């Protein structure tokens, strides 16, 4: 299977880089007390980091918002996932407990203030791409059973014509969501060159460690950039 970021995306922002981890044979489960403790500590850490400013002003979030604006997406109406989490956390709220994999991914996202998506490869049948929509793509919103069409020109993460994430890194599809039954996962992180404190590399390593140590799986990590816009990998643990 291929994962590719198409040239117009890098023309929009040459500094973009995408961290990909292919996790196989994961053993997901209910959130343990240790998992929950890490998530709550990540929330507390994020509150401290943002005590003097708004989520939208943090360097990584500001970068995402700028790229979205240039892609024709209103970041106020369609905030990226990490910004939406930060807004909730900064106001004193806590993220809901879902399952160990989802909760620990949220913890990593908050620890490094990076956007991070996990997609179950069991629901993905065609090559993956970050590109601009042509207008024949469909998206199944979370919790829904009816597909919706995506407008031409929208920046998307997609498998063939089945959109995995709308508005670039705003909202993931019902297809590919991580459940207790998920075994083979593609994790997608988004960063940029010369980011502060190497958050991108640290987050990538954190996901690799979780896959191997917490979920007893195997992990392969890649970095996709303008100089290396495509990777190929086996779709599942059985190849």
N, C-alpha and C positions, 0 to 999 in steps of 0.2 A: 504494500500500500504506500502511496505517496502522500506527503504533506508538503504543500508549496505555498509560498507567499508570492503573489503575482507582481510583475514589475510596476504597474501603476501605484501599488501600495507603497513601494519604496520610493517612487517618484514623489509621492505625497510627503513622505518623511523618511529620508535616507538613514537616519540614526536608529530607526526601529530595529529591535531584535526580539526574536521569539524563542523562549526556552521550551523544549519539548522533552517530556519524560514518558517513555513507554513502559508501563508497569504491567507485568504479567503474573497470573496465578496468585492474585492477591486474596487474602483471607479477611474480608471485611466483617464487621460485627457491630454489636451495640456499643455505644459510647461508654467507656469505662470511667471510673472516678479520676484516673490519671489523665485521660484524654480531656475530660471536662476541665480539670485544673489548668491544663495548658491553654485551653481556649480562653478561660476567664483571665489568666495571667496576660495573654496576648491582648485582650480587651483593655486591661488596666494599663499595659505598656503604651498602647495606642493613645489612650487618654492623656498620658503624661507627655508624649511626643507632640500632641496637638493642643496642649494647654494654652499656648500663646497664639494660636491661629486657627483658621477654619480648614476643614479637610481639603477644600478646593485649592488652597494655597500651598499644600505640601508639594515638593518638587515633582514627585512621580505622578500625583493626581493632576497637577497643573499641566504636565506634559500630555497625559491622556486627553485632557479636556481640549488642549490646543489642537491635537491631531484630529479629534472628533469634529471640532469646529471647522477645520479646513476640509474635512470629508463631507461637510454639509449636515452634520448631526448636532442637534442642540444638546450640549452636555447638562444643561439644567433640567431638561425634560427627560433625558435618557442618561442618567449618571452611570458611570462604570461601576462594576460590582463592588470594588474595594471602597469607592467613595460612598456608596449607599450604606455599606456596613459601618464605615467610620462615622457617618452622620448619626446612626442609631447609637453607636457606642459612646460618642462624645456627649450625647444628651443623657447618658447614664443608663441606657438600655443594655440588654444582653442579647446575644444571638441565640436563636432556638437550637435545641439539641435535636439532631436528625439521625446521623449514624456516625460511627467512628471516622470513616474516611472523609465524609463531608465536613465534619466538625474540625478535624485536624487540618484539612486544606484551608478552612477559614482561619484557623490559628496561624498558619504559615503566612497567609495573605496579610493578616494584621501585624504579625511580627516584622515583616519586611515592607509593609505598605505597598504591596504589588498586586496587580490583578492576576487571578489564577482561576482557571477552569478545569474541571475534570469531566471527561466524557467516556461513557461505557462503549468500548469497541464492539460489543455484541450488537448494538443498534446501528453501527456504521458499516455500510457495504461498499461505498465508492471512495475514490481518492478525496483527500481533504485539501481545502484551499482557503486562504484568506484573499478575498478579491471583492470587486464591485459587482453587484447583482445585475443580471441581464433582464430580469423581469418575469422569468418563468420559475423562479425558485419558490419553495413553500416552507413554512415554519409552523411547528406545532407548539403552541404556548404551554407552559407548565400547567398541569392539571386539566388540560383541555383534550378534546377528541377531534376537533375540527381544525384542519389546516388553514392557514392564512397566506395569501400571496405577498411577496416582498416586492416593493417598488424598484424599478430599474435605477441603478446608480447607488444603491445603498451598500455601504461597506459591511461585509458579512464574513463569517467563518462557516464554511459549508462543506458537505459531503455530496458531491454531484449537485443535484438540485434540491437537496434536503438541508435546510439551514440549521446549523448547530447553535450559532449565537447570532442574534440580530444586533443591528446598530453597533457593529464591531465587537465590543466587549461589554455590552449592556445586559442582555438577558439570554440565558440558555434555553434550549428546547426541552420538551418532555422526552423526546427521543435522545437517548444517550445519558439520561440522568443517572447519577450514582446511587445504587440501592444496596441492600444487604447481599444481594445475589451477584453483584458486580465482581468480575474476576480480572478482566483485562481492560486497562484504562489508559487513555492518552491524556496527559496533563499539559496544559498550555499556559505559559507565563509570558507576559509582555513587558519588555523593558526598553532601554535605549542606551546608546553609547555614552560613556563618561557619566553614568548615573552616580549619585552620592552613595558612599559607604558600601558599594558593591552589592546593593540589595538584590540585584538580579541573580548573581552567581550564588549568593548565600541561600536565596529561596530555592534555586534549582537543586542545590545540595541537600537542603532540608527535605524536599520531596523525595529525592533518591533515598535518603536515609529512612524516611517513613515507609516507603514501599518495601524496603528490604528488612528493616528491623521491626517495625510495628505490624506490618501486614504480611510478612514472610513470603514476599514475592521477589521477582527479579526486575531490575530497572536498567534502561538504556537512556542516556541523556544526549540531547543534541541542541545546538544553537543555530537558529536560522537567521540569516542576515542578508543584506543586499549583496554581499560577496558569496554567500552560500544559501540561495533562496529555496532549495528543495532537499528533502531527505526521503529515503525509502526505508521501510521497516516491515517486519512480519506482523500481520494483523492480530494474531493471537498466540498463545503459548504453544499451540499445535502447529503454528506456521500456516 
